[in-house]
C-alpha cells in the first residue's frame, strides 16, 4: 500500500458534469435492464471518489470523512460520489447517515476476526481464504491480454463458482448488505456504484436511474470473486471495472477528491491504463483539479495483511479520522 500521506496533484480549472436523479424502484426483484448510457454533463461541480479496500478500507474511508467533517469540511455534499466495492458501501452510508455516527458505530462494535477475500467486503459465495483468492485472480490477470479480456475472464470464473453453489449465498449476502446500510433508498444527490457484467465483462455504473435497488447495486459492487444476481443478469466486483478507485468516472468535474484505501495501486500491468495515477493524469488533462488521500504509514499498519479482518476496523477508522482532521485545513480551499 502506498504510504504517501497526502498527495497534492497539479490543478487546473475545468467545467464539470452532474448526473440528475430519479426515484428508486420499490423492489429488488424483476428489475429492468441497467441503463449504462452516458449522461449529459452540466456546469461545475465537485466529485468524491471512494475506492475499494475491504472491511478495513471501508472503516478508514468513514474515518477520514468523519475527521474532515469534525474539522469543518463536509465532503458528503459532493455533486457526484463514485463508490467502488467497499467504497460503494461507504458511499451509501455517508449519504444516508451522519458520518460522525457511522464512525462512532465502528468504534463501538466488537467484531470477531474473519477471513475473506481481499478485494471487497465479503461476497455472496462461501468465504474463501485471502491467499487462495489472490492467487486465483492473480492467475487470471496474468493470463489476460488486456483489461477487457481480464474482465471477461473474471466474469467467467465467477459464473463457474455461481453454478457450483446452491444459490443461498445471494440471499445471505443481500441481507448482510441491508444490515450495513442506514437507508435502502438512493440519495437525492448523484451517486455512481460500479460493477462489471459477469456475462460480457462490460463495465457497469449503477445510479438511481438504473432501475436497480441501492442494496443490490452495493451488493454487486462488493461481490468480490462471486457473481451477484440482479434480475436475469450477474455482476462482479466493481474493482475489476478499471481499478479499485474508478476515478475516471469523475471526468468533467471541476474538483475531484479521491480517497484510496489501497493507495492507488493496481495489480494489473501499467500499460492497461488502470492505475489511479494514469486516471489522475487523464483528469488533469481534461482540466480537473485533483487531490488524493492515501493511508499514511500509521493507517497502513492498522490495515494488517488481511483487509477483511473485522477486528481491525476500529483502528483503521481511528487512523482515518486522524488523517481527516489533519488534512481538512489543506483541503478546504480546494474543495470550497
N, C-alpha and C positions, 0 to 999 in steps of 0.2 A: 504494500500500500504506500502511495506517495505520502511522504511526511511533510510536504510543504504546508505550512500553517495557513497561509493566505496568499493567493497569487493575484496581483493586480495586472490585468492584461491591457493592451493598447486599446484606447477608447476613442470612438468617433461617432458623430451623430447619425441618425437614420430615421426613416419612417418605420412604423411598426404595425403589426396586424392585430386583429381582435376576432374572436370567433363567437357569434351570437349563440344564445342558449335556447332550450326548449324544455318542455316538461318530460319527465321520465315515464316509462310505461308502468302500469300497475302491477305487472307480474314478471318474474324472471323466466317464465316458461313460454314456449312458442313465440319467441321474439323475432321481429323482422330481420332481414339481412342487414349486415353492418354497412353503413354509409361511410366510405373512406374517401369521398371526393374532396378536392381542395376547396377551401372556403376563401372568399374574397377578403383581402386584408383591409383593415381600417386604419385611421390615423393614430400614431403614437402608441405608447404602451410599455408596460413592464412585464417581463416573463420570469417566473420562478421555476427552475428545473430541479427536480428531486430524483436523484439516481438510486439504483438498487444497491443492496448491501446486506441482505439477510436481516435477521431479527435485531442484531446489534446495530446494524446500519440504520434501521428504522428508528431505533431509540436515539441514536446520535442525531438524526435529522430533526426529530421532535425537540431534542435538547437544544440544538442550535437555534431553531426558530423561536423557542421559548426564551432563550437567552437574549436574542436580538430584541424580542418584544419587551422583556423586562428592562432593557437598556433604552427603550424608547423607539425602536424601529420595528414596525409591523409589516412584514413581507407577505403576510397571508392575503393582503388586499391586491395582490398582483392581478394584472389584466388577463394573464394566462398562467396556469400551473400545469407543468408536464410531470407526470408521475410514472416511474418505471419500476416494476417488481416491488420490492419493499418500499420504494418511493411512491408507488401508486397508493399503498395503504396510508402512508404519511399524507399524501395529497387529500385523500378522502377524510382523514382525521382532522387536519388543521382547518379545513373548510367547514367542518361540522361541529367543532368544539373549540373551546379556548385552549391554545397551546400550553398555557400555564397549568391547566387542569390535566391535560394529557401527560405533561411532564411529571406532575405530582403522582398520577396514577402509576407511571412506570416505576417511580421510586418506591411507591407503597407496595407494589406487587412482590410476591415471594415465589418466583418461578423455580421449577425443577430443571436441571440441565437436561438437554435433549439433543440428540444428534440428528441432523437433517441435511438437506442439500445446501450448498453454499451460495447459490445464485439468488435466492429469494427467501421469503417465508415458506414454510413447508407446503408443498403442493398437494394435489388431490390423491396421489398414489401412495403406496406404502413408504414409510420412512426408510431412506437408504443412507448408508454411511457416506460421509462427505467425500472421502478419498475415492471411493468407487464411482460416485457421480462425477467428480472432477476428472478421473481417468477416462470414463466413458465419453464425456463431452469433449475432452481433450483429443481423443482419438478421432472423433467426428470432425473437429476443427482442422486437424492435421490432414485429413483425407479430402477436405473440401477444396474446390478450385477457387472459389470466391465467396463473398458474403451471401449472395443469393443461393448458391449451392449449399453452403453451410446451413442456412435456414431450412431449406428443403430436407436436408439430412436430419437435422434436429427434429423437425416435424414428423418425419417418417419413424424415427426412433421412439418418439413419444407415443405415436399411434400404436406401435408394437406393444409398448407397455400397457396402453389402454386396452388393447384387445386381450391381453393376458389377465386383466383384472376382472373382478366381479361387478364393477360399477359403483360399489358402495362408497368408494373414496370420494367421488364427486359430491355426494350429499354431505359427507363429513366435512370436506374442505369448505364448502359453501357456508355451512353452519359456523365453522371456525372464523371465516372472514366476517360474517354477520356480527359475531361477538366482538370483533375488533373495531367495528365502525360505529361512531357515535350517531350517525344517521344513515339511512339507506336511500336517501334522496340525493340526486345530483345537485350540487350547489348552483346558485344563480350565476356565479362567475364562470368563465371558460376554464374547463379542466380537461386535459387530454390524458387518457390512460393507454399505455402502449401494450401491444401483444403481437403475436405472429400467427397467421393461419397455418395450422399444422398440416393441412392437406396440400397447400400450394407453396408454403414458405413466404407468402407475401406479408409485408408489414401491415399492421392494423393499428389505427388510433381510434379508440372509443371516446365519444363525448355524449352529452345528453341529447344530441340529435340522432344517435345511432340506433335507438330502439332497444337498447340493452340496459338492464338494471345496473346501477353503480356497483352493487355487490358482485355481480357476475363479471363486470369489467375488471375490478380489482382482483378477483379470484383467478381470472385468466392471466393477468399480468404477473401474478405471483406464483404461477403454476410450476415453475422450475422445469424439471425434466419430464413431467407428466403432461398429458393433454387434458384441457378443461373443456367441457361441453357447454355450448350456448346454442339452443335450438338444434339445428341439424349440423352445426359446424363444431370443430375442435380448435383450440388455441393453445399456444405455448407461451412461456415467459417472455415478457416484453424486453428483457435484457438481451435477447437474441435478435431484436429488431435491427439495432445498429450498434449499440453498446449498452452498458449499464446505465447510461445517462440520457441518451437520445436528445442531446441539446440541439440537434439540427431542427427540431420541431419548433424552436423559438425564433427561427429565421424571420426577419422583418420587424422584430420588436426593437424598440429604441434602446432598452436596457435589459440585460439578461443576467440573472444571478443563478449560478449553478452550485448546488450542494451535492458533492460527490463522495459518498462513503468509501468507495474503493479508490479514491484519489485520482480518478480519470483514467485508470489503467484499463487495458483490454487484453484478452487472451488471444485475440486474432492478429494476423500479420498486419503491420502498419500500412502496407500498400493497399489493403482493402478499404482504407479510409474510415474505419470505425472507431478510431481512438478519439477521445474527447479533445485532445489538442488539435486534431485536424478539424473537428467540428467548430471549435472556437475560432480557428483561423478563418473558416468559411463565414462564420457570423460576423467577424470583424470586417472581412472583405465586403460583406453586404451592408456595412455601416453601423452595426450594433456595437454598443458599449457592453463589455462583458466583464464580470467578476466571478471568480470561482472560490469556493471554500472547500478545502480538503481536511480530513482529520489531521491534527498536529501529532507530534510524537507522543504526547501524553494520551491523546484519544486513541491512537493506534494500539497502544499497549492494552487498552481496555477491551478491544475487539477480540484479541486472542486469535488462535488458529482457526477456530470454527465460528463463522459469522452467525450460525444458528444456535449458539449456546445461550439459551434464555436467561441463565443465571448472570450473564454479563450485561444484560440490558440496563440495569440501574447505573452501573459505572459508565457505560457508553453514553447514556443520556446526560449524566452529570458532566462528563468531559465535553460533550457538545454544547451544553448550556454555558459552561465557562468560556468556550470559544466564541459563542454568540455574543455574550456580554462584552468580551474583549474587542470584538470586531465591529460592534454596532456604530461607534463613532466614525470609523473609517468608511463604513458603507453608507452612512446617512446621506451625504451629499450626492453620491452616485445614484441611490435609489429614489430619492425625492426630487 
